[in-house]
Amino acid sequence: MKLSLSLQQDFKHPALDIKRAYIKKVVETTLRHVDMDADCEIGIACVDNEESQQLNLQYREKDKPTNVLSFPSEVPEEILPMLDALPLGDLVICIPVVLREAEEQAKSALDHFTHMLVHGTLHLLGYDHETSEADAEEMETIEIEILAKLGLSNPYAEQD
């Protein structure tokens, strides 16, 4: 599997130094964990509160910024065989929300960003925690397993 990554960092913060190679490692680990072996493309944009809020309002009718938005590819099935790589879609990660949530949850900014990256990638692959309790539990379990492979602890465990 080869991953093509388009990274747009419109918003940066010194508390979260995001490296392209790290993002690729996280996404590739996620894809391998769910047995995705096709060459893939993914776009990731790191944005501010304002852009996240605009997109969240436009696409989800929620007038507030959110940690991660997932936009799965809408390339028609009949076109896919003509492409060199499977387009997964795009993730929009709001860095200020990730930083605030990390502080509230007593986690490192990078650990929480990593969780949002795994979470969003799973959404692009069709996983959804909002459809049922069983789907939410399945998605959380997969996230925990992937994060463990990356050396991170369970993000859903109770904090002391």
trRosetta pair geometry for C-beta under 8 A, 3 or more apart (Angstrom, degrees):
i j d omega theta_ij theta_ji phi_ij phi_ji
1 28 7.1 156 103 -142 119 90
1 31 6.3 -167 157 120 158 131
1 32 7.0 -161 39 -78 147 82
1 36 6.6 85 -116 116 150 75
1 37 5.0 -128 -59 -156 106 44
1 38 6.6 42 -117 70 93 20
1 39 6.2 172 -153 -86 55 44
1 40 6.9 7 -170 3 105 96
2 39 4.4 -2 54 -123 88 99
2 40 7.7 179 87 29 50 56
2 85 7.1 -93 85 -104 94 120
3 24 5.8 159 88 -151 131 91
3 27 6.0 141 -159 104 156 118
3 28 5.3 -122 -14 -78 144 92
3 31 7.1 169 -81 13 121 155
3 39 7.5 -163 -72 -159 32 61
3 40 5.5 -11 -115 68 71 90
3 41 7.7 145 -165 -95 56 29
3 42 6.8 -17 -167 15 102 106
4 39 7.5 47 -12 170 97 96
4 40 7.1 -153 29 103 75 46
4 41 4.4 -21 70 -107 109 78
4 42 7.5 155 83 23 60 58
4 85 5.6 123 10 80 123 175
5 20 6.7 154 100 -166 138 92
5 23 6.4 131 -160 108 153 114
5 24 5.4 -112 -25 -86 149 91
5 27 7.0 148 -92 39 117 154
5 41 7.9 -177 -73 -154 28 55
5 42 5.9 -13 -112 67 66 87
5 43 7.9 139 -165 -100 50 32
5 44 6.8 -15 -165 12 96 109
6 41 7.3 31 -9 -177 102 95
6 42 7.3 -156 30 100 76 44
6 43 4.2 -20 69 -111 112 79
6 44 7.1 161 85 24 60 60
7 20 5.6 -141 10 -112 161 94
7 23 6.5 118 -96 68 131 161
7 43 7.9 -175 -72 -157 31 53
7 44 5.4 -8 -112 66 68 97
7 45 8.0 157 -163 -86 42 39
7 46 7.9 15 -173 -7 85 100
8 43 7.4 16 0 -177 106 94
8 44 7.1 -175 30 95 69 50
8 45 4.3 -13 70 -112 110 80
8 46 7.0 -168 97 25 59 65
9 12 5.6 46 160 -67 115 96
9 18 6.8 178 -107 69 130 124
9 45 7.9 -174 -76 -155 29 49
9 46 4.7 7 -125 47 65 119
10 45 6.5 15 3 -173 108 96
10 46 6.5 -174 37 83 65 64
10 47 5.4 18 62 -107 119 64
10 48 7.0 -93 112 -12 103 86
10 51 7.0 50 91 -5 146 164
11 46 5.5 -126 59 129 79 84
11 47 5.3 81 6 -169 122 19
11 48 4.3 155 -86 -57 144 75
11 51 7.8 -159 -27 28 126 128
11 94 8.0 15 59 -151 150 50
11 95 4.9 -158 109 27 115 130
11 96 7.4 -64 158 -24 148 88
12 16 7.8 -151 -164 79 59 85
12 18 7.7 -134 -125 27 86 101
12 46 7.2 68 -79 109 57 135
12 95 7.3 -163 -116 -112 19 176
13 16 5.1 44 71 34 98 94
13 95 5.5 169 -1 152 118 131
13 96 7.4 132 -54 -77 146 62
13 99 6.2 -44 93 -64 165 146
13 109 8.0 -118 92 -171 122 156
14 17 7.3 3 -159 -61 41 87
15 99 5.9 87 85 -127 134 121
15 109 5.1 118 138 -25 97 163
16 95 6.2 -164 63 -153 146 107
16 98 7.1 62 -89 101 164 122
16 99 6.4 -118 -27 -80 128 100
16 109 4.4 -115 -81 139 98 132
16 110 6.4 163 -133 -71 79 66
16 113 6.0 123 -152 -47 128 147
17 110 8.0 -24 51 -80 65 114
18 22 6.9 -133 -164 66 58 124
18 23 6.6 45 178 -51 102 111
18 46 6.6 165 37 -65 161 157
18 113 6.8 -125 -93 162 111 156
19 22 4.3 88 68 3 93 107
19 23 7.1 -163 92 -7 50 83
20 23 5.8 -56 -152 35 33 111
20 24 6.5 32 153 -18 66 105
21 24 5.7 -53 -149 36 33 112
21 25 6.4 37 151 -23 64 105
22 25 5.6 -53 -150 33 33 114
22 26 6.5 31 154 -18 66 104
23 26 5.8 -56 -150 36 31 110
23 27 6.3 24 157 -13 67 108
23 44 6.3 -141 -173 50 142 163
23 117 6.6 -142 -138 -139 77 148
24 27 6.0 -59 -144 42 30 106
24 28 5.9 28 159 -18 67 112
25 28 5.9 -57 -141 40 25 109
25 29 6.2 28 157 -22 62 108
25 150 7.8 121 131 -120 103 105
26 29 5.8 -55 -148 34 27 112
26 30 6.5 29 152 -19 62 106
26 114 5.6 -146 -118 -143 141 84
26 117 5.0 42 126 112 142 138
26 118 6.4 -104 175 -62 104 81
26 121 7.9 -180 130 -18 89 147
26 150 6.5 28 -112 -104 78 147
27 30 5.6 -54 -151 35 33 114
27 31 6.3 30 153 -17 67 106
27 42 5.9 -147 -157 44 152 157
27 117 6.8 -92 -65 165 77 109
27 121 5.5 174 -128 -99 77 146
28 31 5.7 -54 -144 38 32 110
28 32 6.2 31 158 -17 66 107
29 32 6.0 -55 -144 39 27 109
29 33 6.3 34 154 -28 62 108
29 146 6.0 125 128 -162 102 93
29 149 5.6 176 -172 106 123 127
29 150 5.9 118 116 -67 170 99
30 33 5.8 -56 -152 29 27 115
30 34 7.0 1 160 2 62 106
30 117 7.7 -146 -33 128 144 83
30 118 5.2 179 -90 -131 125 74
30 121 4.5 76 118 99 159 147
30 122 6.7 -116 -170 -55 123 77
30 146 5.3 34 -101 -147 68 148
31 34 6.5 -72 -154 47 30 93
31 36 4.0 -80 -172 65 86 123
31 40 6.4 -149 -120 16 153 152
31 121 7.2 -94 -55 170 76 131
31 125 7.9 170 -109 -75 69 136
32 35 7.4 33 -174 -82 36 26
32 36 7.0 -88 -69 52 26 75
32 37 7.9 65 -113 -85 63 66
33 142 6.9 132 132 -169 126 91
33 145 6.5 147 -162 111 134 109
33 146 4.9 -101 -19 -93 171 94
33 149 6.7 -156 -82 5 121 156
34 122 7.6 140 -45 -114 148 81
34 125 6.2 77 99 166 163 164
34 142 7.0 32 -77 -159 102 134
36 40 6.7 21 150 -45 128 138
36 125 7.1 -107 -62 -116 138 130
38 85 7.5 137 146 -152 91 57
38 86 4.8 56 118 -8 132 129
39 84 6.6 -45 94 143 142 71
39 85 4.1 -89 122 -112 99 86
39 86 6.7 144 85 10 54 78
40 85 5.6 144 -123 179 6 102
40 86 4.9 -35 -107 66 70 90
40 87 7.6 131 -163 -102 66 15
40 88 5.3 35 -173 -35 117 110
41 85 4.7 107 -32 111 93 126
41 86 7.0 -169 18 85 76 40
41 87 4.8 -27 64 -107 111 62
41 88 6.5 -167 78 11 51 79
42 88 4.7 -13 -88 53 87 123
42 89 7.0 3 -130 64 71 45
42 90 7.3 144 -173 -100 62 38
42 91 7.1 13 176 0 108 101
42 121 7.2 -15 -128 -115 154 93
42 124 7.0 67 -121 146 108 175
43 89 7.3 -90 37 139 90 35
43 90 3.9 -25 74 -108 107 90
43 91 7.2 179 94 26 58 60
44 90 7.1 179 -76 -159 31 66
44 91 4.9 -5 -115 62 75 101
44 92 8.0 169 -159 -83 49 30
44 93 6.7 4 -170 2 95 111
44 117 7.6 7 -126 -125 141 97
45 90 6.8 21 -2 180 101 112
45 91 7.2 -173 30 94 64 55
45 92 4.9 -12 67 -114 104 72
45 93 7.2 172 86 26 50 67
46 93 5.4 -25 -108 73 65 96
46 95 5.3 49 -178 -48 100 111
47 51 4.0 -100 -180 80 132 130
47 52 5.4 158 95 -49 118 82
47 55 7.9 86 74 2 166 134
47 92 5.7 -3 7 -172 128 97
47 93 7.2 148 23 75 75 42
47 94 5.6 -43 77 -102 85 62
47 95 7.1 178 68 2 30 86
48 51 5.5 92 55 15 71 98
48 52 7.0 -137 99 -3 35 95
48 94 7.1 24 153 -148 12 82
48 95 7.0 -34 -94 45 45 97
48 96 6.2 44 -153 -7 60 120
49 52 5.8 -66 -148 42 29 110
49 53 6.0 27 159 -21 68 110
49 65 4.3 -94 -150 -46 69 155
49 94 6.3 76 -94 -167 44 123
49 96 5.0 -45 -50 60 94 141
49 97 6.9 126 -100 -43 79 89
50 53 5.9 -57 -146 36 26 110
50 54 6.5 27 155 -19 62 106
50 65 7.7 -29 -32 -74 15 118
51 54 5.7 -52 -147 34 33 113
51 55 6.4 26 157 -13 66 107
51 92 7.5 -127 129 -174 107 128
51 94 7.6 -178 76 -105 85 92
52 55 6.0 -60 -148 41 29 106
52 56 5.9 28 156 -20 66 112
52 65 3.8 64 94 -142 119 91
52 66 6.0 -158 170 39 114 56
52 69 7.0 173 -144 -15 79 119
52 92 6.6 170 -106 137 76 113
52 94 3.6 5 -71 -84 155 127
52 97 6.6 -119 115 -11 171 131
53 56 5.7 -55 -139 39 29 112
53 57 6.2 29 159 -19 64 107
53 63 6.7 36 -171 -174 97 49
53 64 5.9 -63 -119 -173 94 15
53 65 4.4 -56 -57 -62 81 70
54 57 6.0 -59 -150 37 26 109
54 58 6.2 22 155 -17 63 112
55 58 5.6 -57 -142 40 31 111
55 59 5.9 -6 171 10 69 114
55 69 5.6 -134 124 18 127 173
55 92 5.9 0 91 90 169 165
56 59 6.8 -68 -129 52 20 87
56 60 5.2 -42 -166 45 62 114
56 62 4.9 -61 157 75 104 92
56 63 7.4 162 102 -98 102 15
56 64 6.4 -61 102 71 149 47
56 65 6.4 162 2 -124 143 27
56 66 5.0 129 -97 1 139 111
56 69 6.4 -140 -80 -78 75 129
57 60 7.5 -49 -79 58 10 69
57 61 6.6 35 -159 -125 47 25
57 62 6.5 -117 -86 71 48 38
57 63 4.9 47 -97 -98 109 62
59 69 6.9 98 68 -162 141 132
59 71 7.6 -81 -138 -92 164 100
60 66 7.7 4 50 -7 153 152
60 69 7.5 -138 -20 -123 128 110
62 66 6.9 54 96 -47 134 125
65 94 4.9 149 177 -155 113 165
65 96 7.1 23 123 75 161 107
65 97 5.2 -155 125 -56 112 126
66 69 6.3 98 77 -58 116 86
66 94 6.4 131 78 10 37 136
66 97 6.4 111 160 -172 14 174
67 93 7.0 -13 162 -148 61 71
67 94 6.0 -122 -131 49 24 96
67 97 4.7 -141 -87 119 58 122
67 98 5.5 102 -144 -74 92 71
67 101 6.1 -13 -89 -5 126 153
67 116 5.2 -126 152 -116 113 132
68 91 6.0 -21 -164 -167 104 102
68 92 7.0 150 -156 78 52 52
68 93 5.1 -12 -103 -103 84 73
68 94 7.4 -142 -69 13 38 77
68 116 4.4 164 -43 -175 130 102
68 117 7.8 -168 -106 -70 146 32
68 119 6.1 135 55 89 151 110
68 120 4.3 -111 165 -69 139 118
68 123 7.9 164 122 15 116 144
69 91 7.1 150 78 -159 52 51
69 92 4.3 -5 55 55 103 104
69 120 7.7 35 74 -125 21 117
70 89 6.6 66 178 110 77 136
70 90 7.8 161 -157 88 43 49
70 91 5.8 -17 -104 -105 65 74
70 120 4.9 176 -79 -156 102 78
70 123 3.6 176 5 104 174 132
70 124 5.4 -137 -164 -58 116 72
71 89 5.0 -165 99 177 59 113
71 90 4.5 -4 60 59 111 90
71 91 7.5 -166 24 -75 77 29
71 92 7.3 49 -9 -11 110 101
71 124 7.9 8 69 -102 36 92
72 88 7.2 -78 -138 165 65 56
72 89 4.2 -111 -135 -56 25 155
72 123 7.3 -128 -56 135 98 77
72 124 5.2 155 -99 -142 76 58
72 126 7.4 67 -107 -70 149 60
73 86 7.9 -173 37 163 158 69
73 87 4.0 131 -109 111 151 98
73 88 6.0 155 -16 120 114 11
73 89 4.3 -134 -34 -68 63 75
73 124 7.6 56 -6 -164 79 99
75 79 5.2 -112 173 79 97 126
75 80 6.2 120 117 -73 118 77
75 83 7.3 14 167 -34 159 150
75 87 5.4 100 -10 49 136 125
76 79 4.8 89 67 1 83 106
76 80 7.7 -132 100 -24 47 82
77 80 5.9 -41 -160 4 37 119
78 81 7.6 -46 -174 20 38 100
79 82 5.6 -66 -171 37 55 114
79 83 6.7 52 141 -30 81 106
80 83 5.8 -60 -154 25 39 113
80 86 6.7 21 -152 -116 106 79
83 86 7.0 122 97 -85 128 34
83 87 6.9 -76 177 -19 164 92
88 121 7.4 -3 160 -147 150 74
88 124 4.5 54 163 152 101 133
88 125 7.0 -29 -147 -67 110 68
89 124 4.5 -162 47 -135 115 108
91 117 7.2 103 132 -129 167 58
91 120 4.1 77 -125 150 126 143
91 121 7.1 -44 -57 -63 140 59
91 124 7.0 -78 -60 -47 93 125
93 98 6.4 21 172 -42 101 136
93 113 7.0 76 172 -146 146 83
93 116 5.6 113 -129 126 115 131
93 117 7.1 -20 -77 -76 148 72
93 120 6.9 -101 -74 -30 96 159
94 97 4.1 46 99 18 115 115
94 98 6.5 163 88 -16 60 86
95 98 5.6 -55 -143 38 33 112
95 99 6.2 34 158 -20 67 106
95 113 7.9 7 -121 -103 71 115
96 99 5.7 -54 -145 37 32 112
96 100 6.3 31 157 -18 66 106
97 100 5.7 -54 -145 38 31 110
97 101 6.1 28 157 -16 66 108
98 101 6.0 -56 -143 40 27 108
98 102 6.2 32 156 -24 63 107
98 109 6.7 86 131 -159 97 80
98 112 5.5 159 -172 116 85 111
98 113 5.2 63 175 -85 146 74
98 116 5.8 -87 -107 -6 115 155
99 102 5.8 -53 -147 33 28 113
99 103 6.6 26 155 -16 62 105
99 109 5.5 0 -111 -121 70 115
100 103 5.9 -58 -154 36 30 109
100 104 6.3 28 152 -17 66 109
101 104 5.5 -56 -144 40 34 112
101 105 5.9 13 162 -3 69 114
101 112 5.9 167 97 -171 101 147
102 105 6.2 -68 -140 50 24 98
102 107 4.7 -100 -150 76 74 87
102 108 6.5 -40 -170 119 126 18
102 109 4.7 153 82 -96 173 51
102 111 7.2 129 -131 64 112 85
102 112 3.8 -137 -86 6 97 149
102 113 7.7 -19 -63 -29 134 73
103 106 7.5 25 -176 -75 30 37
105 112 6.9 128 60 -93 130 127
105 155 7.8 24 159 -165 149 86
105 159 6.4 177 -173 -46 64 146
106 159 5.3 124 49 -158 123 145
107 111 4.9 -117 172 82 107 122
107 112 4.8 119 100 -53 129 101
107 155 7.2 16 -98 -129 156 89
108 111 4.4 92 60 4 90 105
108 112 7.0 -167 87 -4 47 84
109 112 6.0 -61 -150 40 30 106
109 113 6.1 32 153 -21 66 109
110 113 5.5 -51 -142 38 32 114
110 114 6.2 38 155 -24 64 104
111 114 5.7 -54 -151 33 28 114
111 115 6.6 31 150 -20 63 103
111 152 5.4 151 -140 -137 95 124
111 153 7.9 4 -158 38 138 79
111 155 7.5 168 151 -92 101 103
112 115 5.5 -48 -150 33 36 114
112 116 6.5 35 152 -17 66 103
112 155 7.5 118 -110 -130 62 127
113 116 5.8 -57 -151 38 32 110
113 117 6.3 36 150 -23 65 106
114 117 5.5 -53 -149 34 32 115
114 118 6.5 30 153 -15 65 104
114 147 6.9 115 124 -120 113 92
114 150 6.4 -168 177 126 139 156
114 152 6.1 174 96 -48 142 160
115 118 5.9 -55 -150 38 31 109
115 119 6.0 33 152 -21 66 111
115 143 6.8 56 -152 -177 81 120
115 147 6.3 9 -96 -92 79 133
115 152 7.4 -143 -63 133 88 154
115 155 4.7 70 -115 -65 148 160
116 119 5.4 -52 -139 40 31 116
116 120 6.0 31 159 -18 65 108
117 120 6.0 -53 -142 38 24 108
117 121 6.3 26 157 -20 60 108
118 121 5.8 -58 -148 36 28 111
118 122 6.5 29 155 -19 63 106
118 143 5.4 123 122 -135 125 82
118 146 5.1 160 -145 101 135 139
118 147 6.3 -109 -3 -62 169 85
119 122 6.0 -59 -156 34 27 111
119 123 6.8 30 148 -20 62 103
119 139 7.8 67 -136 164 74 113
119 143 6.0 20 -81 -109 74 132
120 123 5.4 -50 -153 31 37 115
120 124 6.7 40 150 -21 66 100
121 124 5.5 -49 -154 31 37 114
121 125 6.7 29 149 -14 65 106
122 125 5.6 -60 -151 41 36 110
122 127 4.0 -34 161 47 97 136
122 139 5.9 131 140 -147 146 97
122 142 6.4 131 -115 102 140 131
122 143 6.8 -81 -20 -72 154 88
123 126 7.8 127 -176 -6 30 8
123 127 6.1 -84 -82 69 35 78
123 128 6.8 77 -126 -88 75 63
127 135 7.4 165 -167 -178 69 95
127 138 7.3 -142 -144 107 108 102
127 139 4.7 133 167 -104 121 105
127 142 7.0 -112 -118 54 159 150
128 131 4.7 68 105 -13 118 110
128 135 5.7 -4 82 156 70 139
128 139 7.2 -140 68 -59 13 144
129 135 6.1 -171 -114 117 33 89
129 136 3.9 74 -158 -112 83 74
129 139 4.6 -105 -72 53 94 149
129 140 7.1 82 -112 -41 126 84
130 135 7.9 -47 44 94 28 127
130 136 7.5 84 -56 -76 26 101
131 135 4.7 26 63 36 101 160
132 135 4.6 97 55 7 81 101
132 136 6.9 -141 96 -6 44 87
133 136 5.5 -53 -148 36 33 115
133 137 6.4 33 153 -19 66 104
134 137 5.8 -53 -149 36 30 110
134 138 6.4 33 152 -20 64 105
135 138 5.6 -52 -147 36 33 113
135 139 6.3 31 156 -18 66 106
136 139 5.9 -56 -147 38 28 109
136 140 6.3 28 155 -18 64 108
137 140 5.7 -54 -144 38 30 111
137 141 6.2 34 156 -22 64 106
138 141 5.8 -56 -150 34 28 112
138 142 6.5 25 154 -16 63 107
139 142 5.8 -56 -150 37 32 110
139 143 6.3 35 152 -21 65 106
140 143 5.6 -54 -148 36 32 114
140 144 6.3 34 154 -21 66 105
140 156 5.7 28 -163 -37 121 156
141 144 5.8 -54 -150 34 30 112
141 145 6.5 29 153 -17 64 106
142 145 5.7 -55 -149 37 32 112
142 146 6.3 30 155 -17 67 106
143 146 5.9 -58 -147 38 30 108
143 147 6.1 26 158 -16 66 110
143 155 7.1 -59 136 34 122 117
144 147 5.9 -57 -143 40 27 109
144 148 6.3 32 154 -24 62 106
144 154 5.0 10 -132 -119 108 87
144 155 7.4 -142 -93 24 72 75
144 156 6.9 -65 -75 22 113 110
145 148 5.7 -53 -150 32 29 114
145 149 6.8 32 151 -20 62 102
146 149 5.6 -52 -157 31 35 114
146 150 6.7 23 149 -9 65 107
147 150 5.5 -61 -151 44 37 108
147 152 4.1 -74 178 75 95 109
147 153 7.3 -35 134 72 121 17
147 154 7.2 137 83 -97 133 35
147 155 6.5 179 -77 -20 176 100
148 151 7.6 56 -174 -70 32 15
148 152 7.0 -101 -75 63 28 58
148 153 7.9 46 -93 -117 70 25
148 154 7.7 6 -64 -65 97 70
152 155 7.5 10 141 -52 117 91
153 157 6.6 -63 151 24 107 136
154 157 4.2 90 89 -28 110 107
